[in-house]
């Protein structure tokens, strides 16, 4: 019998947080700041997150609190730490 790792355990996918900022705009941001964006709707934020994370909906986390887009993180350092 061949064991298969469930998709949610994939180490290739990273967590993408989505939620609204203080102005009510939708944000999608990868946990280490590798990518992110500002969106008009929740649907567009999810579409972007899925495109960027290789179609892994299980790695998208919608936050109930406000989230602000932070593009000041250094993605090179985040990748080296991973």
Secondary structure, 3 states (H helix, E strand, C coil): CCCCCCHHHCCCCCCEEEEECCCCCEEEEECCCCCEEEECCHHHHHHHHHHHCCCCHHHEEECCCCCCCCCCCCHHHHHHHC
